[in-house]
Amino acid sequence: MSGHRAGRITDDEINELISKLQSLLPESSRRRAASRSSASKLLQETCRYIRSLHREADDLSNRLKELMATMDGDSPQVDIIRSLLRSL
């Protein structure tokens, strides 16, 4: 593209990235973000979604720790859980 300086992103590239980002959001978040047309609203919605994923991961981690604490440390179930966690 003539006049395109290295390191600068075009409006078309931004629009494409926004579209890709929007496609990664769950359907309910996509509808909310689509109803507000600005990129800043989409970014805010994406940040909210990422924060909710972090909370969910923390909650699941805590629940798993509690579950493992109630199990015999040498049980096959605990070994399976440990091997699954190592594979992540």
Stockholm file with secondary structure:
# STOCKHOLM 1.0

chainA/1-88         MSGHRAGRITDDEINELISKLQSLLPESSRRRAASRSSASKLLQETCRYIRSLHREADDLSNRLKELMATMDGDSPQVDIIRSLLRSL
#=GR chainA/1-88 SS CTTCCTTCCCHHHHHHHHHHHHHHSCHHHHHHHHHSCCHHHHHHHHHHHHHHHHHHHHHHHHHHHHHHHTSCTTSHHHHHHHHHHHHC
#=GC SS_cons        CTTCCTTCCCHHHHHHHHHHHHHHSCHHHHHHHHHSCCHHHHHHHHHHHHHHHHHHHHHHHHHHHHHHHTSCTTSHHHHHHHHHHHHC
//
